[in-house]
C-alpha cells in the first residue's frame, strides 16, 4: 500500500490533495514500488529557503526538494517538499496555472524518490520526458517552455 501524507503549510495557492496523492502513487507504482510512506509538504518561500539552505547549502527558495529516507525491496519511505510561491512565480513563464506548475513539482519530486536524477543534460531530458508523460496521464498538457 502506498500512503501519501500531505501537509499544506502555505496559504497562497489552493492544493488539490487528491490529485497530488494520485500523481505520487502513479510514479511509485510505475517504478514497481508497492509499499511506501511518502510525506508531501506544500510550503512557502521562507520555509523552502530554510530547508534548501539547511540540506543543500543553497540560500534561496527552490521549487522542489526530495528526501529518500529508506528504500529496499520491501519499502520506500521519503519526503517531497514543493514551493507554492515559486510555482506562482514560474507558471506564467510556461503558459499555465500555478496549480499545474505545482503538480509538476510533485511529479518531479516523486521521480527523484524512485531514482531519477537531473544532474546531466541526458538525465534531465529523460526526467523531462517522464514528467511530460505523467502530466499527460493526469490530463494536462506539458509546459510551453522547457524547465
ZIQUIWO-V641556 format. One record per residue. N is the residue number from 1. RES is the residue in one letter. PHI is phi in whole degrees, -180 to 180 (none if undefined). Layout:
BEGIN
N/RES/PHI  N/RES/PHI
END
This chain:
BEGIN
1/X/none  2/X/-104  3/X/-107  4/X/-115  5/X/-92  6/X/-119  7/X/-122  8/X/-99  9/X/-111  10/X/-146  11/X/-134  12/X/-97  13/X/-144  14/X/-63  15/X/-115  16/X/-93  17/X/-61  18/X/-64  19/X/-65  20/X/-64  21/X/-63  22/X/-60  23/X/-62  24/X/-62  25/X/-61  26/X/-61  27/X/-62  28/X/-66  29/X/-61  30/X/-63  31/X/-89  32/X/87  33/X/-85  34/X/-112  35/X/-131  36/X/-157  37/X/-127  38/X/-124  39/X/-97  40/X/-119  41/X/-121  42/X/-105  43/X/-128  44/X/-91  45/X/-62  46/X/-61  47/X/-67  48/X/-63  49/X/-61  50/X/-61  51/X/-67  52/X/-61  53/X/-68  54/X/-66  55/X/-98  56/X/-124  57/X/71  58/X/-104  59/X/-92  60/X/-158  61/X/-74  62/X/-135  63/X/-81  64/X/-151  65/X/-127  66/X/-126  67/X/-131  68/X/-85  69/X/-90  70/X/-158  71/X/-152  72/X/-143  73/X/-67  74/X/-100  75/X/-152  76/X/-124  77/X/-131  78/X/-159  79/X/-130  80/X/-127  81/X/-123  82/X/-123  83/X/-100  84/X/-69  85/X/-67  86/X/-63  87/X/-60  88/X/-64  89/X/-74  90/X/-84  91/X/-52  92/X/-61  93/X/-67  94/X/-108  95/X/75  96/X/-144  97/X/-81  98/X/-58  99/X/-64  100/X/-68  101/X/-62  102/X/-65  103/X/-62  104/X/-58  105/X/-63  106/X/-62  107/X/-62  108/X/-58  109/X/-63  110/X/-66  111/X/-61  112/X/-61  113/X/-62  114/X/-96  115/X/112  116/X/-75  117/X/-126  118/X/-139  119/X/-85  120/X/-119  121/X/-57  122/X/-65  123/X/-65  124/X/-62  125/X/-64  126/X/-63  127/X/-64  128/X/-62  129/X/-61  130/X/-64  131/X/-59  132/X/-62  133/X/-62  134/X/-67  135/X/-59  136/X/-63  137/X/-63  138/X/-93  139/X/86  140/X/-114  141/X/-82  142/X/-73  143/X/-61  144/X/-68  145/X/-104  146/X/-69  147/X/-65
END
